[in-house]
Amino acid sequence: MHGVIDRQARQLGRLVDDLLDVSRITTGRIVLRREPIDLRAALASAVEAVQPLVDASRHTFSAALPEAPVWLDGDATRLAQVFLNILSNAVKYTPHGGRIALDVRMDAGQVLVEVQDNGIGLEPQLVPRMFDMFVQGHRVGDHAQGGLGIGLSLSKQLVALHGGSIEAHSSGAGRGTRVVVRLPALAGAARAVAAHAAPDQLAGAGRRVMVVDDNVDAANTLAASLEFVGHAVRTFYSGEAALADAARWKPDVAILDIGMPGMNGHDLARGLRALGLPLRLIALTGWGQEHDLTSARAAGFDEHRTKPVDLADLMAAIAHEQDTLLKAS
C-alpha cells in the first residue's frame, strides 16, 4: 500500500507541476534561470530519472554523448525537464523490449539532440499535432494510464524560450518516432564559463548558515543537507528567535522562509540588515511571482529561490561571494 500511495502521489505531483508550468508560460510568468551549462549534465539528469521506466519496460537504451562539454546558455533544470518528457514519451509509446536511442551532435552553431524509438510511431495526421496541448496517441502495455498530454507541449514552449525548436518525425504507424531538439550553442563558451562558472557544490563549505522556516520538517531537512556538506547550521522556526540569536552568532548566510507567522521573512531580513552584519540573505519560499521578487529585493535579499529548491543550486547561491541580486526560480 505504501508503494501504491507513493507512486500515485508522485504521478499527481507531476501532473500538477505540468499544469502550473503551462499556466506560468501562458501568462508570461515563467522565468528561466539561464547561465552557461554543460548540456550533458541536464541529459544525464533526465536519463537517470527515466531509467526505472526503461528497466521496467525491458527496453534497450543507448546514449551517444560527446566527450567534450556541450555549452549552452540555458536553465539546466528546465532542459532536464524537456528531455525527461521526451524520453518518457518514447518509453510509453514503445512496446516492451523496444529500443530507444539518444544522440547529441553539433550542427552549424546549434546543438542537436535526437531521441529515436522503434515504438508504435505516428499516423501522418498526428505528426503536426504532436506538440499540441492534450494530444495523445494510443499507449501500449502497462502505460495505458497517467498523463494529460501536456508534457510535449510544455517541452516545446520551454525549448522556444531557450531560442530553440523541437520537431517530430515518423514514417507511420508501427515504424517508430524520432524527436529532434535544436538549441543554440553558446558562443565563446570557454570565456563565458570561466567568467560565470557556478562554484562547486562544496565550495564555500564551512560557513555559518542560519535556516529559518516555521515548517519544522522542511527546516530540519534543509539543515541536515547543509551540515552534510560541511556547513555549520543553526535552525530556527520563527523570525523572532532567529533575530535574537543573529547578533551573537553572526551567521555568514541566512536562508529565510517568507510566509511565517508573526515576524515574516521580509521583516526578519530587514531586522538582520539593521544589525549591520556582512551576511548573505537568501529567500526560500513558495512565492515566486514578479511582485514577490520585488518585495524580496526591497527587504534586502540577495537571492530568491522557490520551493522545492534544487540543492546544488542552493549550495552555489550560498558559496557566491558577490551580490547577484535575485535570480528567480
Buried (B, 14 or more C-beta within 10 A) or exposed (E): EEEEEEEEEEEEEBBEEBEEBBEBBEEEEBBBBBBBBBBBBBBBBBBEBBEEBBEEBEBEBEBEBEEEBBBBBBBBBBBBBBBBBBBBBBBBBBBEEBBBBBBBEEEEEBBBBBBBBBBBBBEEEBBEEBBEBEEBBEBBBEBEEBBBBBBBBBBBBBBEBBEBEBBBBBEEEEEBBBBBBBBBBBEEBEEBBEEEEBBEBEBBBEBBBBBBBBBEEBBBEBBEBBEEBEBBBBBBBBBBBBBEBBEEEEBBBBBBBBEBEEBBBBBBBBBBBEEEBEBBBBBBBEBBBEEBBEBBBEBBBBBBBBBEBBBBBBBBBBBBEEEEEBBBB
